[in-house]
């Protein structure tokens, strides 16, 4: 019998030091050299900041299109 959902096994957690706040945290993947890794709190902050920047950029592009 097949189930309509996947059964997930518990993921192995890896300790990291947040690139933003230097706090120790655990993530479900191994950190690759040279790549920044964030704790959950900083990841959310960065994500919100990126969304605001994208929205602002879209608004500016809309204004520039209206002028031409």
trRosetta pair geometry for C-beta under 8 A, 3 or more apart (Angstrom, degrees):
i j d omega theta_ij theta_ji phi_ij phi_ji
3 6 7.9 156 93 -79 108 20
3 7 7.1 63 65 -39 148 97
8 11 7.8 -30 168 -40 109 90
11 28 4.2 22 129 -147 143 116
12 28 7.3 118 73 -150 45 66
13 26 4.1 27 170 172 122 122
13 27 6.8 143 -155 67 75 21
13 28 5.9 -50 -101 -91 64 56
14 26 6.6 148 68 -154 30 72
14 27 5.8 -34 62 65 85 74
14 28 7.5 115 14 -135 85 10
14 29 6.6 -73 27 92 127 25
14 30 5.3 138 -67 -97 173 54
14 31 6.8 -158 120 -11 133 81
15 24 6.2 -10 -166 -170 101 104
15 25 7.5 151 -150 83 56 33
15 26 5.7 -40 -92 -96 52 74
16 24 7.3 156 82 -153 40 57
16 25 5.7 -25 64 67 88 81
16 26 7.2 139 16 -111 81 24
16 27 5.5 8 1 7 131 115
16 31 5.2 121 -109 -50 114 134
16 37 4.8 -72 -178 106 153 138
16 39 7.8 -171 85 -75 105 66
17 22 6.0 -5 176 -152 104 52
17 23 7.4 168 -154 83 61 25
17 24 5.8 -39 -99 -95 66 61
17 25 7.8 128 -115 21 20 76
18 21 4.9 5 97 49 136 78
18 22 6.1 -83 67 -26 85 10
18 23 4.9 20 15 50 126 73
18 24 7.6 -138 -8 -79 83 12
18 25 5.7 62 -53 3 97 121
18 37 7.0 -110 -121 105 42 70
18 38 5.4 44 -147 -147 91 47
18 39 4.1 -46 -82 -18 129 94
18 42 5.4 121 -168 18 130 146
19 36 3.8 -60 6 -156 176 93
19 37 5.9 125 -20 51 106 44
19 38 5.9 -67 38 -76 91 67
19 42 7.7 -171 60 123 69 153
20 36 7.9 76 -43 179 76 121
20 38 5.5 28 1 -121 115 100
20 39 7.6 -111 49 23 104 86
20 42 4.0 166 52 -152 143 147
20 45 7.7 170 157 68 168 128
20 46 7.3 -144 -65 -53 148 116
21 39 6.6 -55 46 21 116 124
21 41 7.5 -7 7 83 151 116
21 42 5.5 -158 -6 -63 108 130
23 39 5.4 -9 76 -41 111 153
25 39 3.8 161 -47 -112 154 91
25 40 6.8 -178 -157 -6 143 76
27 31 7.4 90 56 -60 135 87
27 37 6.4 -107 -10 -176 160 126
31 35 6.7 -161 -171 72 76 98
31 37 4.9 -86 -114 -24 112 150
32 35 4.7 46 71 15 93 126
38 42 4.0 -128 -168 94 113 108
38 43 4.2 155 95 -64 121 75
38 46 6.2 -151 -54 2 172 139
39 42 5.1 82 52 18 77 101
39 43 6.8 -139 91 -11 34 93
40 43 5.6 -56 -144 35 28 116
40 44 6.5 28 158 -19 64 104
41 44 6.1 -58 -156 33 27 108
41 45 6.7 25 150 -16 63 107
42 45 5.4 -52 -147 37 38 114
42 46 6.1 38 155 -19 69 105
43 46 5.9 -55 -147 38 28 110
43 47 6.2 30 153 -21 63 109
44 47 5.6 -55 -146 36 30 114
44 48 6.3 30 156 -18 65 105
45 48 5.9 -57 -149 36 29 109
45 49 6.3 28 154 -19 64 109
46 49 5.6 -56 -147 37 30 113
46 50 6.3 31 154 -21 66 106
47 50 5.8 -54 -148 34 29 111
47 51 6.5 30 153 -19 63 105
48 51 5.8 -55 -151 35 31 112
48 52 6.5 33 152 -20 65 104
49 52 5.8 -54 -152 34 32 111
49 53 6.5 30 152 -18 65 106
50 53 5.7 -54 -149 37 32 112
50 54 6.4 33 153 -19 65 106
51 54 5.7 -53 -147 36 32 111
51 55 6.3 32 154 -19 65 106
52 55 5.8 -55 -148 36 30 111
52 56 6.3 31 153 -19 65 107
53 56 5.7 -54 -147 37 31 112
53 57 6.3 33 154 -21 64 106
54 57 5.7 -54 -147 35 31 112
54 58 6.4 32 154 -19 64 105
55 58 5.7 -54 -150 36 31 112
55 59 6.4 32 152 -20 64 105
56 59 5.7 -54 -150 35 31 112
56 60 6.4 31 152 -19 65 105
57 60 5.7 -54 -149 36 32 111
57 61 6.4 31 153 -19 65 105
58 61 5.7 -54 -147 36 32 111
58 62 6.4 35 152 -21 64 105
59 62 5.6 -53 -151 34 32 114
59 63 6.6 32 152 -19 64 104
60 63 5.7 -53 -150 35 34 111
60 64 6.3 32 153 -18 66 107
61 64 5.7 -54 -145 39 33 112
61 65 6.4 36 154 -21 65 105
62 65 5.8 -53 -148 34 30 112
62 66 6.7 32 153 -21 62 104
63 66 5.8 -54 -153 31 33 113
63 67 6.8 33 151 -22 64 104
64 67 5.8 -53 -153 30 34 113
64 68 7.0 20 156 -10 64 107
65 68 6.3 -65 -152 39 33 102
